């Protein structure tokens, strides 16, 4: 199938990375983003570069080349956005909490990239930097469309690989052995399910305003393909996330979706495969009158996390500390990101995190309701639906800190804010003639008096 060329893929990707680095540096900075964005979810592919010099720094180096290339072109500066101050402050807050965690765990001070906690903080901050770079380099609607198309192609690649892994397995009944994390690597099966659910909702935003039948059909095709992957990810949190996103779609744009949701909830067991039914219904065993092992483990972890939270309720135990305490069996995560934030950064950190989520969501809503360009409206709607899913899935695990899952989120947020800037500039240009060059000092006097007959 690969015509014997599979062994050359890592080298080809590495050489392409070098070429893109140089093109971004000396020609067009946006080339680096066009190359990097589709690779964000493809962790297993990016990890094939680890054997090459600096192969583990692909994202960092391409972002650096994009920034330097923009600087070399002259007059570059990071765009002013509604998110900048919040992201800078939040990043500093997390770093201070990183130091607090070092004292709490009695571990090394977070000063070196070799420190795993410092490395985790740095990888988190890379997503903030990614946002800042994209919103500063991408300037017009055409470039935003290119980014979106490349995302769709990347998702198609993820779907194809996932289908290839799953198509040969027995999916007639649920078992943990048939689940697969696909190309998202360490994000795991729930990570790939979240990724699919979020992007499916974004696609629905695009579809809602797409008038060209060919493109609309292509988007529906990608939606259906991703739906297959989501369905057989057997991820209950992702199922819940996409249902909430559909609820928001019905409330914001298409009321018929609400009717369809009610109908689906009434007869879902006759519509989904048996294996999916088994996965959902196993959450609670009516005969045993108890939760299944997976759900019960989550409850036990949540109870333990709340006990730990009560010990440091205001500022927590420090960024990225819970996983090193080994409090509940083999588990190293709270399996609820909001709880993780509470435990590690207290109510102060939770407030800032919720404020960040709310402010990011607001940007999508604002673009949806204010834009005149149909594509930009669809961008705002799709991003808002995606964020609705983000709120839900993070109640069941950490779906926030993985760039493989949320890299697209930060790129799309940058595109949404750039879309707001474009709309604002277009509005100023539209009203400029009437403001700067009025036809007459008095609005009711014409430039030319009619000739007397």
C-alpha positions as CSV (number, residue, x, y, z in Angstrom):
1,X,0.0,0.0,0.0
2,X,2.9,2.3,0.8
3,X,4.8,1.1,-2.3
4,X,7.8,0.3,-0.1
5,X,8.3,4.0,0.7
6,X,7.3,3.9,4.4
7,X,10.9,3.8,5.5
8,X,11.6,7.1,3.8
9,X,8.7,9.0,5.5
10,X,10.7,10.2,8.5
11,X,13.7,11.4,6.5
12,X,11.3,13.1,4.0
13,X,9.5,14.8,6.8
14,X,12.8,15.9,8.4
15,X,14.1,17.3,5.1
16,X,10.8,19.1,4.5
17,X,11.1,20.6,8.0
18,X,14.5,22.1,7.1
19,X,13.2,23.5,3.8
20,X,10.1,25.0,5.6
21,X,12.3,26.5,8.3
22,X,14.4,28.3,5.7
23,X,11.4,29.4,3.6
24,X,9.7,30.8,6.8
25,X,12.9,32.6,7.7
26,X,13.8,34.2,4.4
27,X,10.6,34.2,2.3
28,X,7.1,34.0,3.7
29,X,6.6,33.3,7.5
30,X,3.2,31.9,7.1
31,X,4.6,28.9,5.2
32,X,5.8,27.6,8.5
33,X,2.3,27.7,10.0
34,X,0.9,26.0,6.9
35,X,3.4,23.2,7.5
36,X,3.1,23.0,11.3
37,X,-0.6,23.3,11.9
38,X,-1.6,20.0,10.2
39,X,1.1,18.2,12.1
40,X,-0.1,19.3,15.6
41,X,-2.4,16.3,16.2
42,X,-0.1,13.8,14.5
43,X,2.1,13.0,17.5
44,X,3.1,9.5,16.3
45,X,4.3,11.0,13.0
46,X,6.2,13.8,14.7
47,X,7.9,11.4,17.1
48,X,9.4,9.6,14.1
49,X,11.8,12.6,13.9
50,X,13.3,11.9,17.4
51,X,16.2,10.1,15.9
52,X,17.3,13.2,13.9
53,X,19.2,16.2,15.2
54,X,16.7,18.6,17.0
55,X,13.9,16.4,15.8
56,X,12.2,16.7,19.2
57,X,12.1,20.5,18.8
58,X,10.1,20.6,15.6
59,X,7.2,22.8,16.9
60,X,9.6,25.2,18.8
61,X,11.9,25.7,15.8
62,X,9.2,26.2,13.2
63,X,7.5,28.8,15.5
64,X,10.9,30.5,16.0
65,X,11.5,30.6,12.2
66,X,8.0,32.1,11.7
67,X,8.6,34.9,14.2
68,X,12.1,35.7,12.9
69,X,10.9,35.6,9.3
70,X,8.2,38.1,10.2
71,X,10.8,40.3,12.0
72,X,13.1,40.2,9.0
73,X,10.2,41.4,6.8
74,X,10.1,44.5,8.9
75,X,7.6,46.3,11.2
76,X,6.6,43.1,13.0
77,X,5.1,43.1,16.4
78,X,2.8,40.8,18.2
79,X,-0.9,41.7,17.6
80,X,-2.8,43.3,20.4
81,X,-5.7,41.0,21.3
82,X,-8.3,40.7,24.1
83,X,-6.4,37.6,25.3
84,X,-2.9,38.9,25.6
85,X,-2.8,40.2,29.1
86,X,-4.7,37.3,30.5
87,X,-2.4,34.7,28.8
88,X,0.7,36.5,30.0
89,X,-0.6,36.8,33.5
90,X,-1.9,33.2,33.6
91,X,1.5,31.9,32.3
92,X,3.3,33.8,35.0
93,X,0.9,32.5,37.6
94,X,1.4,28.9,36.5
95,X,5.2,29.4,36.7
96,X,4.9,30.7,40.2
97,X,2.8,27.7,41.1
98,X,5.5,25.6,39.5
99,X,7.9,26.9,42.2
100,X,5.4,26.3,44.9
101,X,5.0,22.7,43.7
102,X,8.8,22.2,43.9
103,X,8.8,23.1,47.6
104,X,5.6,21.1,48.2
105,X,7.1,18.0,46.6
106,X,10.6,18.8,48.0
107,X,11.9,18.3,44.4
108,X,14.4,20.2,42.1
109,X,13.7,23.8,41.4
110,X,12.0,24.4,38.0
111,X,15.0,26.0,36.2
112,X,16.0,23.4,33.6
113,X,14.2,21.9,30.6
114,X,15.4,18.5,31.9
115,X,13.0,18.9,34.9
116,X,9.8,17.1,33.8
117,X,7.6,19.5,35.6
118,X,9.3,22.5,34.0
119,X,9.0,20.7,30.6
120,X,5.3,20.2,31.2
121,X,4.9,23.9,32.0
122,X,6.9,24.9,28.9
123,X,4.8,22.6,26.7
124,X,1.6,24.3,28.1
125,X,3.0,27.7,27.3
126,X,3.9,26.7,23.7
127,X,0.1,26.7,23.0
128,X,-0.1,30.3,24.2
129,X,2.9,31.2,22.0
130,X,1.2,29.3,19.1
131,X,-1.9,31.5,19.5
132,X,0.2,34.7,19.6
133,X,2.2,33.8,16.5
134,X,-0.8,32.8,14.4
135,X,-2.9,35.9,15.2
136,X,0.2,38.1,14.4
137,X,1.2,36.4,11.1
138,X,-2.1,35.4,9.5
139,X,-3.6,38.6,8.1
140,X,-6.5,38.0,5.8
141,X,-9.5,35.7,5.2
142,X,-7.7,33.8,2.4
143,X,-5.0,32.8,4.8
144,X,-7.5,31.7,7.4
145,X,-9.3,29.6,4.8
146,X,-5.9,27.9,4.0
147,X,-5.4,27.1,7.7
148,X,-8.9,25.6,7.9
149,X,-8.5,23.5,4.8
150,X,-5.1,22.2,6.1
151,X,-6.8,21.3,9.4
152,X,-9.5,19.4,7.5
153,X,-6.8,17.4,5.6
154,X,-5.1,16.7,8.8
155,X,-8.3,15.4,10.4
156,X,-8.9,13.3,7.3
157,X,-5.4,11.8,7.8
158,X,-6.2,11.0,11.4
159,X,-9.5,9.5,10.5
160,X,-8.0,7.3,7.8
161,X,-5.3,6.0,10.1
162,X,-7.9,5.3,12.8
163,X,-10.2,3.5,10.4
164,X,-7.3,1.4,9.2
165,X,-6.6,0.4,12.8
166,X,-10.2,-0.3,13.7
167,X,-11.7,-1.9,10.5
168,X,-10.0,-5.2,11.1
169,X,-11.2,-5.5,14.7
170,X,-14.4,-7.2,16.0
171,X,-16.6,-4.2,16.9
172,X,-19.8,-6.2,17.4
173,X,-19.4,-6.0,21.2
174,X,-17.5,-3.7,23.5
175,X,-14.2,-4.6,25.0
176,X,-11.3,-2.5,26.2
177,X,-8.9,-4.4,23.9
178,X,-10.5,-3.0,20.7
179,X,-9.9,0.7,21.7
180,X,-7.2,2.6,20.0
181,X,-5.5,6.0,20.5
182,X,-4.7,6.5,16.8
183,X,-2.2,9.1,15.7
184,X,-2.6,11.3,18.8
185,X,-0.2,9.1,20.7
186,X,0.1,10.0,24.4
187,X,-3.3,11.7,24.4
188,X,-4.8,8.2,24.3
189,X,-8.2,7.0,23.1
190,X,-10.2,9.6,25.1
191,X,-7.9,12.2,23.6
192,X,-8.5,11.2,20.0
193,X,-12.3,11.0,20.8
194,X,-12.2,14.5,22.2
195,X,-10.3,15.7,19.2
196,X,-12.9,14.2,16.8
197,X,-15.8,15.5,18.8
198,X,-14.5,19.1,18.9
199,X,-13.6,19.2,15.2
200,X,-17.0,17.7,14.2
201,X,-18.7,20.5,16.0
202,X,-16.4,23.0,14.3
203,X,-17.4,21.4,11.0
204,X,-21.0,21.9,11.7
205,X,-20.3,25.6,12.2
206,X,-18.7,25.7,8.7
207,X,-21.6,23.7,7.2
208,X,-24.2,26.0,8.6
209,X,-23.1,28.9,6.3
210,X,-21.6,27.0,3.3
211,X,-23.6,27.6,0.1
212,X,-21.4,25.8,-2.4
213,X,-22.9,22.3,-2.7
214,X,-19.6,20.6,-3.5
215,X,-17.9,22.0,-0.5
216,X,-20.9,21.3,1.7
217,X,-20.9,17.7,0.6
218,X,-17.1,17.4,1.3
219,X,-17.6,18.8,4.8
220,X,-20.5,16.4,5.5
221,X,-18.3,13.6,4.2
222,X,-15.5,14.5,6.6
223,X,-18.1,14.9,9.4
224,X,-19.4,11.4,8.8
225,X,-15.9,9.9,8.6
226,X,-15.0,11.6,11.9
227,X,-18.3,10.4,13.3
228,X,-17.3,6.8,12.7
229,X,-14.0,7.3,14.6
230,X,-15.9,9.0,17.4
231,X,-18.5,6.3,17.6
232,X,-15.9,3.5,17.9
233,X,-13.7,5.3,20.3
234,X,-16.2,4.2,22.9
235,X,-15.5,7.4,24.8
236,X,-18.6,8.4,26.9
237,X,-17.2,11.8,27.7
238,X,-16.8,12.6,24.0
239,X,-20.4,11.4,23.4
240,X,-21.6,13.8,26.1
241,X,-19.4,16.6,24.7
242,X,-20.8,16.4,21.1
243,X,-24.4,16.3,22.4
244,X,-23.9,19.5,24.4
245,X,-22.3,21.1,21.4
246,X,-25.3,20.1,19.3
247,X,-27.5,21.7,22.0
248,X,-25.7,24.9,21.5
249,X,-26.0,24.7,17.8
250,X,-29.7,24.4,18.1
251,X,-29.9,27.3,20.5
252,X,-27.7,29.6,18.5
253,X,-28.5,28.8,14.8
254,X,-30.6,25.8,13.8
255,X,-33.7,25.2,15.9
256,X,-34.4,21.9,14.1
257,X,-31.4,20.4,15.8
258,X,-33.2,20.7,19.2
259,X,-36.0,18.6,17.8
260,X,-33.6,16.0,16.4
261,X,-31.8,15.9,19.7
262,X,-35.0,15.1,21.6
263,X,-35.9,12.4,19.1
264,X,-32.4,10.9,19.3
265,X,-32.5,10.8,23.1
266,X,-35.8,9.0,23.0
267,X,-34.7,6.2,20.7
268,X,-30.9,6.2,20.7
269,X,-30.6,2.6,21.6
270,X,-32.2,1.6,18.3
271,X,-29.8,3.8,16.3
272,X,-26.3,3.1,17.6
273,X,-24.4,-0.1,17.3
274,X,-24.7,-2.8,20.0
275,X,-21.1,-2.3,21.2
276,X,-21.7,1.4,21.8
277,X,-24.9,0.6,23.7
278,X,-22.9,-1.7,25.9
279,X,-20.3,0.9,26.5
280,X,-22.8,3.5,27.6
281,X,-25.1,1.2,29.6
282,X,-22.2,-0.4,31.5
283,X,-21.7,2.8,33.4
284,X,-24.2,1.7,36.0
285,X,-24.9,-2.0,36.7
286,X,-28.6,-2.2,37.7
287,X,-28.3,-5.8,38.9
288,X,-25.3,-5.0,41.1
289,X,-26.6,-1.5,42.0
290,X,-23.2,0.0,41.5
291,X,-21.0,1.8,39.0
292,X,-18.7,-0.1,36.6
293,X,-15.1,-0.3,37.6
294,X,-14.0,2.6,35.4
295,X,-16.6,5.0,36.6
296,X,-16.1,3.9,40.3
297,X,-12.4,4.5,40.0
298,X,-13.1,8.0,38.8
299,X,-15.4,8.7,41.8
300,X,-12.7,7.4,44.2
301,X,-10.1,9.7,42.5
302,X,-12.4,12.6,42.7
303,X,-13.1,12.1,46.4
304,X,-9.4,11.9,47.1
305,X,-8.7,15.0,45.0
306,X,-11.4,16.9,47.0
307,X,-9.7,15.8,50.3
308,X,-6.4,17.1,49.0
309,X,-8.0,20.3,47.8
310,X,-9.3,21.0,51.3
311,X,-5.8,21.0,52.6
312,X,-4.8,23.9,50.4
313,X,-8.0,25.4,49.1
314,X,-6.8,28.9,48.2
315,X,-3.6,28.4,46.1
316,X,-3.3,24.6,46.0
317,X,-0.3,22.4,46.2
318,X,1.5,23.7,43.0
319,X,1.4,23.3,39.3
320,X,1.8,19.7,38.1
321,X,2.1,18.1,41.5
322,X,-0.8,15.6,41.7
323,X,0.8,13.0,39.4
324,X,3.9,12.7,41.6
325,X,1.9,11.9,44.8
326,X,0.6,8.5,43.7
327,X,-2.4,8.8,46.0
328,X,-4.9,6.4,44.4
329,X,-3.5,3.1,43.1
330,X,-1.8,3.4,39.7
331,X,-3.5,6.6,38.8
332,X,-1.5,9.8,38.4
333,X,-4.3,12.1,37.2
334,X,-7.5,13.4,38.8
335,X,-9.5,12.4,35.7
336,X,-11.2,15.8,35.9
337,X,-9.2,18.8,34.7
338,X,-11.2,21.3,36.8
339,X,-10.5,19.2,39.9
340,X,-6.8,19.1,38.8
341,X,-6.7,22.9,38.6
342,X,-8.4,23.2,42.0
343,X,-6.0,20.7,43.7
344,X,-2.9,22.2,42.2
345,X,-3.7,26.0,42.0
346,X,-6.6,26.3,44.4
347,X,-9.8,28.4,43.9
348,X,-7.6,31.3,42.6
349,X,-6.3,29.1,39.8
350,X,-9.7,27.7,39.0
351,X,-11.1,31.3,38.7
352,X,-8.4,32.3,36.3
353,X,-8.9,29.1,34.2
354,X,-12.6,29.5,34.0
355,X,-12.2,33.1,33.1
356,X,-9.8,32.1,30.3
357,X,-12.3,29.5,29.0
358,X,-15.1,32.0,29.2
359,X,-13.2,34.8,27.5
360,X,-12.0,32.5,24.7
361,X,-15.6,31.3,24.1
362,X,-16.8,34.9,24.1
363,X,-14.6,35.7,21.1
364,X,-16.3,33.0,19.0
365,X,-19.8,34.3,20.0
366,X,-18.8,37.8,19.2
367,X,-17.6,37.0,15.7
368,X,-20.6,34.9,15.0
369,X,-23.0,37.7,15.9
370,X,-21.0,40.6,14.5
371,X,-19.4,39.4,11.3
372,X,-20.9,40.2,7.9
373,X,-18.7,37.7,6.0
374,X,-20.5,34.3,6.0
375,X,-17.2,32.4,6.3
376,X,-16.2,34.5,9.4
377,X,-19.6,33.9,10.9
378,X,-19.2,30.2,10.4
379,X,-15.7,30.4,12.0
380,X,-17.2,32.1,15.1
381,X,-20.1,29.6,15.3
382,X,-17.8,26.6,14.9
383,X,-15.4,27.8,17.5
384,X,-18.2,28.4,20.0
385,X,-19.5,24.9,19.5
386,X,-16.0,23.5,19.9
387,X,-15.6,25.4,23.2
388,X,-18.9,24.0,24.5
389,X,-17.4,20.5,24.0
390,X,-14.2,21.6,25.8
391,X,-16.2,22.5,28.9
392,X,-17.8,19.0,29.0
393,X,-14.9,16.7,28.2
394,X,-12.6,18.2,30.8
395,X,-15.0,17.1,33.5
396,X,-13.8,13.6,32.8
397,X,-10.1,14.0,32.3
398,X,-7.3,16.2,31.2
399,X,-8.1,17.1,27.6
400,X,-6.6,20.5,28.0
401,X,-2.8,20.2,28.3
402,X,-2.2,18.1,25.1
403,X,-1.3,20.1,22.1
404,X,-2.3,17.1,20.0
405,X,-5.9,17.6,21.2
406,X,-6.0,21.4,21.6
407,X,-3.5,22.7,19.2
408,X,-6.2,23.4,16.7
409,X,-8.2,25.2,19.4
410,X,-5.5,27.8,19.9
411,X,-5.0,28.2,16.2
412,X,-8.7,28.7,15.6
413,X,-8.9,31.1,18.5
414,X,-6.2,33.2,16.8
415,X,-8.1,33.0,13.5
416,X,-11.3,34.1,15.3
417,X,-9.7,37.1,16.7
418,X,-8.0,37.9,13.4
419,X,-11.5,37.6,11.9
420,X,-12.7,40.3,14.3
421,X,-9.8,42.6,13.3
422,X,-10.6,42.1,9.6
423,X,-14.3,42.9,10.2
424,X,-13.4,46.0,12.1
425,X,-11.0,47.2,9.4
426,X,-13.7,46.5,6.7
427,X,-16.2,48.5,8.7
428,X,-13.9,51.5,9.0
429,X,-13.2,51.4,5.3
430,X,-16.9,51.3,4.5
431,X,-17.8,54.3,6.6
432,X,-14.6,56.3,5.9
433,X,-15.8,58.2,2.7
434,X,-18.9,59.5,4.4
435,X,-16.9,60.6,7.5
436,X,-13.7,61.9,6.0
437,X,-15.1,63.4,2.7
438,X,-18.7,64.6,3.3
439,X,-20.6,65.7,0.2
440,X,-21.4,69.0,1.9
441,X,-20.8,70.8,5.2
442,X,-24.5,70.5,5.7
443,X,-26.0,67.0,5.1
444,X,-29.2,68.3,3.6
445,X,-27.4,70.6,1.0
446,X,-26.4,68.9,-2.3
447,X,-23.1,69.5,-4.0
448,X,-24.8,70.8,-7.1
449,X,-28.0,72.9,-7.2
450,X,-30.5,71.8,-9.8
451,X,-30.6,74.1,-12.9
452,X,-33.5,76.4,-13.2
453,X,-35.8,75.8,-16.2
